[in-house]
Amino acid sequence: MAETQAPAGYLFSEKHEWVKVEGDVALIGISDFAQSALGDIVFVDLPKAGKTIKQFETFGTIESVKAAEDLYAPIGGEVVESNPALSKNPADVNAKPFDSWMIKIKGFSTSELEKLLSPEKYKTFVAGLE
């Protein structure tokens, strides 16, 4: 199996979601490992702006030709935007997992970021699953 991608600047949960902080906004998506395991993604159900989510709670679902899985928030906060492109082209998550953010949130706690895995630790975590 190819080495799992985990770019610098991203943090990861053990449920395979990623976070990228840009100022006071955090982008959330799923990892390369997760999209690969799911296979061809056909649908993403995401929350509307204004919804408050808590760390490690479900915030949506993702469906592939193989399975439907819950999406878990790596950090909590208020959803300020869901990615409109994914409703039209959910397969973008397969092609570009780190460019295809799912939601943007504000009001997150930096202490929650400390509970996540660095790219190096995430690669080691995933290697233990293979």
N, C-alpha and C positions, 0 to 999 in steps of 0.2 A: 504494500500500500504506500502511496506517496506520502511524503512528510506533510503533516498538518500545517497549514498556514496560520500564523498568529502574529500579525504585524506589530511593530513597535507603535506605541500610542493608543493601544487598545487594552482593555481589561476584560477578563472572562469569568463567567460563572461555571460551576460544575454541571449546570444544565445546558451548557453550550451556547449561551447568549453572550454577546459582547456589548461593551460600552465604550464610546469615544466622547470625551468631554471637550467641548468647544466653548470656552468662556463659561457662561452661566447656563448653557444648554448641554444636555447629554443625549447623544444619538444611541439608539439600541437596535441591534439586529441579531442574526444568528451566525454562528461560526461556520467556517469552511467545512469542518468535521461534521457539523450537524446537517448542512445542506447535502453533503455527500451521502450521509447515512440515510437521509430521507428519500433521495432520488428526485425525480422530476416533480417540482413543486407546481401545483395547479391552482391553489387558492390560499389567501391569507386573510384572516379576520382580525382586524385591529380596532382598538378603542377610539372613540371620538375625542377631540380636544376637550379639555375641561375635566376629564376623568382623573381621579387621584389613584395611584397605584402604590402598593407597598413592596418593599424588597422581597424577592423570592416568591411573590404571589403571581398567579396566572394573570396575564394581561390580554391574551388573545389565543388564536389557534392558527396552525399552519397545516395544510393538507398537501400530500403528494400522491402520486399514483399508488404508492405502497401503504401509506398510513396517514392518520391525522394525529397531530401532537399539540399539546398545550405549549404556549410560550410563557416563560417565566421572567419576571422583571429582575434584572441583576441589581438594580437600585430602585428606590421608590421616588415618587415625585408627582407632579401634575403633568399630564400629557398636554403638550401645546400643539402637536401636529402629528398626524399619521401620514405615512408616505403614500400620496395618491397614485403614484406610478405603479405600485405593487398590485393595486386592484385591477389594473389593465394588463400588467405583465408580471405575474408572480414568479415566473421562471427567471427573472433578473436575479433573484436570490441565489439561484444555482450558478449563474454566469459570473456574478460579481458580489459575493456575500459581504464584502467589507465596504462596498459602495452602496449597497441596497439596504439602507437603514429602514427600520419599520416604524419606530416612533421617536419623537423628540420630547424630552421632559425637562422641566425646570423645578427648582425648589428641592433639589436632592441634597442629601447630606454627604459631605466628603468622607465622613467616618464610614459610610456604607461602602465606599470605593475600596477601603482597606480590607474588606472581607472578600474581595475578588482576586483572581489569579493574574499574575503578570503573564506576558506572552511566553516566557521561558517556562514558568510553572504550569501553564495550560498545556504546552506541548508535552511536558513530562506526564501530566495527568492523562492526556489522550493516549499517549504511548502505552500506558498501563491498561487501557481499555481494549487495545487491538490484539 
